[in-house]
Amino acid sequence: MEMMKWNKLFTRELTEDEKEVYGDQFDFMWDGNMPEIDEEVLVYTSKSRQVTTDTWVDFGNGIGFENTDDSVIYWMSFPEPPESDEVK
């Protein structure tokens, strides 16, 4: 059985190259493996100390989770549902 894996997302300061491209438009960048835009996932932060669901969205002026705001966020996709075992 394949184990589900938590992905770590964290904020970091912009590099000098990124500052040249984005100017003062952003204070930080997300780093790590990100969910797909509009993907609802399981999330966990050490601040909340609980697993909840949230959606990774494009706000138009940046990306992030709709309801989770922390500098380190762990997320995991929902597992695939089991194959149907209905008898036809």
SEVEXVEX-426751 format. One record per residue (C-alpha): residue number from 1; residue in one letter; z, x negated, y negated. Coordinates in Angstrom, 2 decimals, decimal comma. Layout:
! SEVEXVEX-426751
atom num:NUM; residu:A; c3:Z; c1:X; c2:Y
...
This chain:
! SEVEXVEX-426751
atom num:1; residu:M; c3:0,00; c1:0,00; c2:0,00
atom num:2; residu:E; c3:-0,99; c1:-1,41; c2:-3,38
atom num:3; residu:M; c3:1,88; c1:-1,57; c2:-5,85
atom num:4; residu:M; c3:1,47; c1:-0,22; c2:-9,37
atom num:5; residu:K; c3:1,93; c1:-2,90; c2:-12,01
atom num:6; residu:W; c3:3,57; c1:-2,74; c2:-15,43
atom num:7; residu:N; c3:1,44; c1:-4,23; c2:-18,20
atom num:8; residu:K; c3:3,17; c1:-5,94; c2:-21,12
atom num:9; residu:L; c3:1,96; c1:-5,34; c2:-24,69
atom num:10; residu:F; c3:3,52; c1:-7,18; c2:-27,59
atom num:11; residu:T; c3:2,91; c1:-7,73; c2:-31,27
atom num:12; residu:R; c3:2,12; c1:-11,13; c2:-32,75
atom num:13; residu:E; c3:1,24; c1:-12,55; c2:-36,14
atom num:14; residu:L; c3:-2,43; c1:-12,84; c2:-37,02
atom num:15; residu:T; c3:-4,13; c1:-16,21; c2:-36,60
atom num:16; residu:E; c3:-5,68; c1:-17,85; c2:-39,66
atom num:17; residu:D; c3:-9,15; c1:-16,79; c2:-38,42
atom num:18; residu:E; c3:-7,98; c1:-13,18; c2:-38,02
atom num:19; residu:K; c3:-6,46; c1:-13,25; c2:-41,52
atom num:20; residu:E; c3:-9,87; c1:-14,32; c2:-42,88
atom num:21; residu:V; c3:-11,57; c1:-11,41; c2:-41,10
atom num:22; residu:Y; c3:-8,97; c1:-8,68; c2:-41,73
atom num:23; residu:G; c3:-7,31; c1:-9,91; c2:-44,93
atom num:24; residu:D; c3:-4,08; c1:-8,02; c2:-45,54
atom num:25; residu:Q; c3:-5,31; c1:-4,92; c2:-43,68
atom num:26; residu:F; c3:-2,97; c1:-5,60; c2:-40,72
atom num:27; residu:D; c3:0,54; c1:-7,06; c2:-40,46
atom num:28; residu:F; c3:0,26; c1:-7,82; c2:-36,73
atom num:29; residu:M; c3:-2,04; c1:-7,69; c2:-33,70
atom num:30; residu:W; c3:-1,37; c1:-6,26; c2:-30,27
atom num:31; residu:D; c3:-1,65; c1:-8,81; c2:-27,49
atom num:32; residu:G; c3:-1,79; c1:-8,20; c2:-23,75
atom num:33; residu:N; c3:-3,63; c1:-5,83; c2:-21,46
atom num:34; residu:M; c3:-4,26; c1:-2,56; c2:-23,34
atom num:35; residu:P; c3:-4,93; c1:0,92; c2:-21,96
atom num:36; residu:E; c3:-8,24; c1:2,66; c2:-22,62
atom num:37; residu:I; c3:-8,46; c1:4,61; c2:-25,88
atom num:38; residu:D; c3:-7,08; c1:8,16; c2:-25,32
atom num:39; residu:E; c3:-5,55; c1:7,17; c2:-21,97
atom num:40; residu:E; c3:-2,17; c1:8,77; c2:-21,27
atom num:41; residu:V; c3:0,12; c1:6,32; c2:-19,49
atom num:42; residu:L; c3:3,73; c1:5,72; c2:-18,51
atom num:43; residu:V; c3:5,61; c1:3,63; c2:-21,12
atom num:44; residu:Y; c3:8,93; c1:1,77; c2:-21,15
atom num:45; residu:T; c3:10,72; c1:-0,17; c2:-23,88
atom num:46; residu:S; c3:14,05; c1:-1,96; c2:-23,74
atom num:47; residu:K; c3:15,03; c1:0,00; c2:-26,86
atom num:48; residu:S; c3:14,51; c1:3,42; c2:-25,21
atom num:49; residu:R; c3:15,58; c1:2,25; c2:-21,74
atom num:50; residu:Q; c3:13,63; c1:5,11; c2:-20,18
atom num:51; residu:V; c3:10,16; c1:5,79; c2:-18,82
atom num:52; residu:T; c3:8,15; c1:8,35; c2:-20,79
atom num:53; residu:T; c3:4,48; c1:9,18; c2:-21,25
atom num:54; residu:D; c3:2,36; c1:8,35; c2:-24,28
atom num:55; residu:T; c3:-1,29; c1:8,07; c2:-25,26
atom num:56; residu:W; c3:-3,03; c1:4,94; c2:-26,58
atom num:57; residu:V; c3:-5,08; c1:6,05; c2:-29,59
atom num:58; residu:D; c3:-7,39; c1:4,77; c2:-32,30
atom num:59; residu:F; c3:-5,85; c1:5,83; c2:-35,62
atom num:60; residu:G; c3:-8,97; c1:4,82; c2:-37,54
atom num:61; residu:N; c3:-7,10; c1:1,98; c2:-39,24
atom num:62; residu:G; c3:-5,68; c1:0,47; c2:-36,06
atom num:63; residu:I; c3:-4,72; c1:1,21; c2:-32,47
atom num:64; residu:G; c3:-1,40; c1:1,97; c2:-30,82
atom num:65; residu:F; c3:0,65; c1:4,52; c2:-28,97
atom num:66; residu:E; c3:1,09; c1:7,95; c2:-30,58
atom num:67; residu:N; c3:4,85; c1:8,15; c2:-30,12
atom num:68; residu:T; c3:6,11; c1:4,71; c2:-29,03
atom num:69; residu:D; c3:6,79; c1:2,12; c2:-31,70
atom num:70; residu:D; c3:8,29; c1:-1,18; c2:-30,59
atom num:71; residu:S; c3:7,22; c1:-4,83; c2:-30,68
atom num:72; residu:V; c3:7,24; c1:-5,07; c2:-26,85
atom num:73; residu:I; c3:6,03; c1:-2,16; c2:-24,73
atom num:74; residu:Y; c3:5,45; c1:-1,99; c2:-21,00
atom num:75; residu:W; c3:2,89; c1:0,52; c2:-19,77
atom num:76; residu:M; c3:1,39; c1:1,63; c2:-16,47
atom num:77; residu:S; c3:-1,52; c1:3,92; c2:-15,60
atom num:78; residu:F; c3:-0,79; c1:7,01; c2:-13,57
atom num:79; residu:P; c3:-1,48; c1:6,59; c2:-9,86
atom num:80; residu:E; c3:-4,48; c1:8,28; c2:-8,32
atom num:81; residu:P; c3:-3,67; c1:11,57; c2:-6,60
atom num:82; residu:P; c3:-3,64; c1:11,58; c2:-2,80
atom num:83; residu:E; c3:-6,77; c1:12,47; c2:-0,96
atom num:84; residu:S; c3:-6,88; c1:16,13; c2:0,00
atom num:85; residu:D; c3:-5,72; c1:16,82; c2:3,53
atom num:86; residu:E; c3:-6,74; c1:20,47; c2:3,49
atom num:87; residu:V; c3:-8,38; c1:21,74; c2:6,67
atom num:88; residu:K; c3:-11,74; c1:23,38; c2:6,00
